[in-house]
Amino acid sequence: MPILRQFGEFARARGASTWEALPEHLDAFVTAWVRERAQQRGLKEARPKLAGEVRRPVEQMLHLVVPGFKGRGRPRASVPFQVGAPGFFAYLRDERGLRAASLDGYRHYLTRFEAYLERIALHDLGALSPAVLSAFVADRSPRLSRTSLRDLCGTLRVFLRYLHREGVVRTDLSATVESPQVYRLATIPRSITWDEVRRMLDAVDRRSAGGKRDYAILLLLVTYGLRAREITALTVDDLDWRRERLRVPERKAGHSTAYPLSPLVGEAVLDYLQHGRPTTADRHVFFRVLAPPTALTGGAIASRAAHYLRKAGIVVPRAGSHTLRHTCVQRLVDAEFSLKMIGDYVGHRSPASTEIYTKVAVDTLRDVALGDGETIL
């Protein structure tokens, strides 16, 4: 609030008399504010983050009061190799038809590759060699799991094939990047027990708006096995209260699913809609608690799930929203539903995605272990 008050006084002194006139004074205010703080602290120049700390609250206020205002927001990750391969991401999007989430994965790995090339002072992509590629993979390997390392190598191969197609490198180097062998069904799902689910739900303070929202989200995750991005896509139009149905659009398999609306889930969502959801014209169901009231992202939902798992003292590898999705599937396996039915229920694209849960069908495996095989032994 002190920053907003100072900005208002600053803009008024410069002749601003309407809300719409405020944005043109923002840059000057940030520069003056940072210079003043540096002088007060006896610094030759202020910390680089200081400008962002003063700019963000003002931009959040302007988003609310000035229609169509678009600020800088948080710094966004730059697109790697804009000089050496400027058309690569357009190629991925337009020719290969990759989704935004897949593009983010390419951006993540290629940003690390670009930084590595800068570190070794290799500025010409035409000078790439198998030795350089091998050294980069070896440099990243200690920080990555086998599946992440496989994804990194796959990203490099696609990038190298593109460079060869565009004539940036003379030889197609993609074959020189070998992925680690990752065996299907080599891992087990990171599910938790139903008693641990209850402990997690009990850790939610349902008296606050944030608690009402988080309780409803956790129930959706563990009851229907939804993905975080599927919850972010939910709108109030997907809740059919009259027929007691929940529609889940934009599933990973490219279809939508309609579920019976559980009374427990319905009561939690209704409590949030009536007493926790901010007043907004946006039709999404779940929103941030703090201003500005924007719809939750998939990352935020995964973060809230991880928060309550830790708060309840539940130890699980890579805690997050997928932990509760795995828990939902495991409960269906334990109830002896068919894998086809389970896959349809949680929206698996392939039966292979459901097969992994047979590894932890404890009762079934115990029956096998105590069967004829043991008698023969």
Stockholm file with secondary structure:
# STOCKHOLM 1.0

chainA/1-377         MPILRQFGEFARARGASTWEALPEHLDAFVTAWVRERAQQRGLKEARPKLAGEVRRPVEQMLHLVVPGFKGRGRPRASVPFQVGAPGFFAYLRDERGLRAASLDGYRHYLTRFEAYLERIALHDLGALSPAVLSAFVADRSPRLSRTSLRDLCGTLRVFLRYLHREGVVRTDLSATVESPQVYRLATIPRSITWDEVRRMLDAVDRRSAGGKRDYAILLLLVTYGLRAREITALTVDDLDWRRERLRVPERKAGHSTAYPLSPLVGEAVLDYLQHGRPTTADRHVFFRVLAPPTALTGGAIASRAAHYLRKAGIVVPRAGSHTLRHTCVQRLVDAEFSLKMIGDYVGHRSPASTEIYTKVAVDTLRDVALGDGETIL
#=GR chainA/1-377 SS CHHHHHHHHHHHHTTCCSGGGSGGGHHHHHHHHHHHHHHHTTCSSCCHHHHHHHHHHHHHHHHHHSTTCCCCCSCCCCCTTTTTCTTHHHIIIIISCCCHHHHHHHHHHHHHHHHHHHHTTCCCGGGCCHHHHHHHHHHHGGGSCHHHHHHHHHHHHHHHHHHHHTTSSSSCCGGGCCCCCCCTTCSCCCCCCHHHHHHHHHTSCTTSHHHHHHHHHHHHHHHHCCCHHHHHTCBGGGEETTTTEEEECSCTTSCCEEEECCHHHHHHHHHHHHHTSCCCSCCBSCBCSSSSCCBCCHHHHHHHHHHHHHHTTCCCTTCSHHHHHHHHHHHHHHTTCCHHHHHHHHTCSSTHHHHGGGGGCHHHHHHHHTSHHHHHC
#=GC SS_cons         CHHHHHHHHHHHHTTCCSGGGSGGGHHHHHHHHHHHHHHHTTCSSCCHHHHHHHHHHHHHHHHHHSTTCCCCCSCCCCCTTTTTCTTHHHIIIIISCCCHHHHHHHHHHHHHHHHHHHHTTCCCGGGCCHHHHHHHHHHHGGGSCHHHHHHHHHHHHHHHHHHHHTTSSSSCCGGGCCCCCCCTTCSCCCCCCHHHHHHHHHTSCTTSHHHHHHHHHHHHHHHHCCCHHHHHTCBGGGEETTTTEEEECSCTTSCCEEEECCHHHHHHHHHHHHHTSCCCSCCBSCBCSSSSCCBCCHHHHHHHHHHHHHHTTCCCTTCSHHHHHHHHHHHHHHTTCCHHHHHHHHTCSSTHHHHGGGGGCHHHHHHHHTSHHHHHC
//
